[in-house]
Structures are given as C-alpha cells and as structure tokens.
C-alpha cells in the first residue's frame, strides 16, 4: 500500500490558486467517487477549506498515486499540475502521516491553536465515509489523527490563550469580573469587531445586550442578533449605570464618552467595576477615564498587546505540541510495521499446519485407524510441535518489526519456510 497527500495551503499558495482547487460541499461526493473509481485507488479523502485543499489517498503497491492525483485535478479542475507546481506539496508515507497529524492539531494553521480545522477535518472524513471512499487503513489513520489533536489540546495550552482582538476583550473581562454570568453588555456602534466581541461575551454567560448606533435601523438589526435591546443614541450614557461591559466602536471623529460623564456613571453604580473596550479608531472614550477607580479601559493597542503576548505563549506551547505529534507519528509507524508482519506470520502458521496435517495423514495411513483418544493425542502432539517451531521465528519477527533490519528478517523467514507473498 502507498500513502500520498497532495495539497496547497495559505503557506504555499495565494487565494486565487486555492479557490481554483476548492471543492464545494455539493460537488465533494461526486469528486470523491471519481477519485476512488480510478484504477489502483483503495481509499481517498478530500479536505477543502478557505485556507487549504488537500487530497489524501492510498493505492495498491503497483499504482502511481502522483499520476492519479494529477489526472484527477486535470479532469476535475482543468488544471495541469505543472502549472501550479510551485504551490503544491506532496507527502508520502511517514511524512504524510506527520503532516496530517500537524494539520489536525492546528500546528499548520494560519492561527496556531485554532479549533476550526479539526471540525473541518472531521467533516471531510464524514463526507468520505458517506461516499464509501474510506473504509480501511486510511479510515483508521484519520480517526487516530482526531485522537492526536485531542491529546495536543488537553496536554498543552495551545488553545487556551486568546489570539483575536474580540476574544482578548472577553478574556480581559473574565479576569476583571471572574464570571461573566448575568453581566450586561452595551455595544456603541455596529462594527464587525464589536459584534464578534458581543457574541463571545454572550457565549460566556453575559445575560443581556443593549445596542446603540447613530443609525437607529442598524441598532435594531444588531439588537435582533443578540435578542437584545436597541437604545436611542442620544441617551446611551443614561443607560450606562446598568451596564457592566461597554464595547465602543462608533465612527465618531471625537470622544463620545468623557471622564466627567464616566465619573457620574461609576458613582451611580456605587463603584461596582465597569469594563470599557474602546476598539474605535479614532478612539471613542477619553483616555483619562482610566484614572477613575473601578473603571478598566482598554483600547485597540492594549488589546493587540494582549494578543501578541498570547501568540508568543502559544508558540511556546506549539513546541511542546510538536513533540507530542512526533511521538504519535512514531507510534503509528511502529503499529504499521507490526501490521505488515501479519501476512508473514499467518503464512508461517499455515505452512507449518500444512506440514503437520501431511505428517498426521501419513501416520494414519501407516498405523491407523486410531481411536478418538489416539486421534486427540496425535493432534495435540502435532499442535505442540508446530507452536514450538513457530514461536522462535514469530518472536524474532516481532522483535525486529520496528528495527532498520526488519525487512531483512522478514525476507529470511519467508525464504527459510518457503512462504509465498
């Protein structure tokens, strides 16, 4: 069996190349079946995301997997592989397994540690399973990659630190309040980043979202997204004493919240802490607000510093994760080498049993017929001899399976016992 992984990713190809190779959800089943139907292909899976397209297949020993993939891309996408050769990577055998485990563990992602890629890989596996294109060894390899990813996430901190502005804001809020359950949020402005931050806050337990915007219709739209309450822009400061977390991303060219206003707000809150996230440029909130007790103000640069620090920490964790992935690759390779012994061991046992059966038959013809007890004793004696003869070669095969001379030992045993492939 041969294993080949062919692909492009955000690291090797611009988006215009990736989109030419992409497979939509609707076209994927037919593409998988086309690939599986090609002569020599035993199993196939296609992973297609906005950041990567990868085709993994196993073939019979006599097949040429690279030629199969090249012909498939030419026919499916009208692309000659040589035209995109600088962007393509191809991994075989051990290197393909290593790459697959790194992808599943998000070590090859644009944002290291992001969880989406594992879900995308599981979806690709499900599509291949439904199409009947994974049903054997590749099936086992893919499911093992999910276990590798789980181990990486549970034994390292690779996914624990926020590396997006919106999620960094949530992590800071959690540090200030401990729990975000039943906290109230107000969004000023309707930018994408503030929407993402509000989504994260809601998922983390925030109970209610107020939304205000210069354009009231936009406030109404955004409030619907969060089952929240729209607030008239002219009176949002009056609502602030009820708010624990304020996300400001208005396009106003000047401050919309000043220190004196915030002083009145925090007094009305009886000095209960308040977290202000100013992700607008130019800034919406007067920086002097941060001088007030129990007011915690972070702007876009503060959040970016948190993100960069977290990225550095993730990179440290990634080193640990790379070590775990290598361990799992070696474990898989050892398992494969042991599995390669199965036909030889079965062939050895079959050969010895054939010899034993032949010798018993000679004894029957010469000294039989035997009583049932004599037959039982004769077969037990033969079985014991066969097991003892087989034990030495089988033990040696298993001992050398993962060693460099493993193939030589297998060849010697086959030759000595006349085992045919």
C-alpha positions, 0 to 999 in steps of 0.5 A: 500500500502507498500513502500520498497527500497532495495539497496547497495551503495559505503557506504555499499558495495565494487565494486565487490558486486555492479557490481554483482547487476548492471543492464545494460541499455539493460537488465533494461526493461526486469528486470523491467517487471519481477519485476512488473509481480510478484504477489502483485507488483503495481509499481517498479523502478530500479536505477543502477549506478557505485556507487549504485543499488537500487530497489524501489517498492510498493505492495498491503497491503497483499504482502511481498515486502522483499520476492519479492525483494529477489526472484527477485535478486535470479532469476535475479542475482543468488544471495541469499540475505543472502549472501550479507546481510551485504551490503544491506539496506532496507527502508520502508515507511517514511524512504524510502521516506527520503532516496530517497529524500537524494539520489536525492539531492546528500546528499548520494553521494560519492561527496556531491553536485554532479549533476550526480545522479539526471540525473541518477535518472531521467533516471531510472524513464524514463526507468520505465515509458517506461516499464509501471512499474510506473504509480501511487503513486510511479510515483508521489513520484519520480517526487516530489523527482526531485522537492526536489533536485531542491529546495536543489540546488537553496536554498543552495550552495551545488553545487556551490563550486568546489570539483575536482582538474580540476574544482578548476583550472577553478574556480581559473581562473574565479576569476583571469580573471572574464570571461573566454570568448575568453581566450586561453588555452595551455595544456603541456602534455596529462594527464587525469587531464589536459584534464578534466581541458581543457574541463571545461575551454572550457565549460566556454567560453575559445575560443581556445586550443593549445596542446603540448606533447613530443609525437607529435601523442598524441598532435594531438589526444588531439588537435582533442578533443578540435578542437584545435591546436597541437604545436611542443614541442620544441617551446611551450614557443614561443607560450606562449605570446598568451596564457592566461591559461597554464595547465602543466602536462608533465612527465618531471623529471625537470622544463620545464618552468623557471622564466627567460623564464616566465619573457620574456613571461609576458613582451611580453604580456605587463603584461596582467595576465597569469594563470599557473596550474602546476598539474605535479608531479614532478612539471613542472614550477619553483616555483619562477615564482610566484614572477613575477607580473601578473603571478598566479601559482598554483600547485597540493597542492594549488589546493587540498587546494582549494578543501578541503576548498570547501568540508568543505563549502559544508558540511556546506551547506549539513546541511542546505540541510538536513533540507530542505529534512526533511521538504519535507519528512514531507510534503509528509507524511502529503499529504499521510495521507490526501490521505488515508482519501479519501476512508473514506470520499467518503464512508461517502458521499455515505452512507449518499446519500444512506440514503437520496435517501431511505428517498426521495423514501419513501416520494414519495411513501407516498405523491407523485407524486410531481411536478418538483418544489416539486421534486427540493425542496425535493432534495435540502432539502435532499442535505442540510441535508446530507452536514450538517451531513457530514461536522462535521465528514469530518472536524474532519477527516481532522483535525486529518489526520496528528495527532498520533490519526488519525487512531483512528478517522478514525476507529470511523467514519467508525464504527459510519456510518457503512462504509465498507473498 
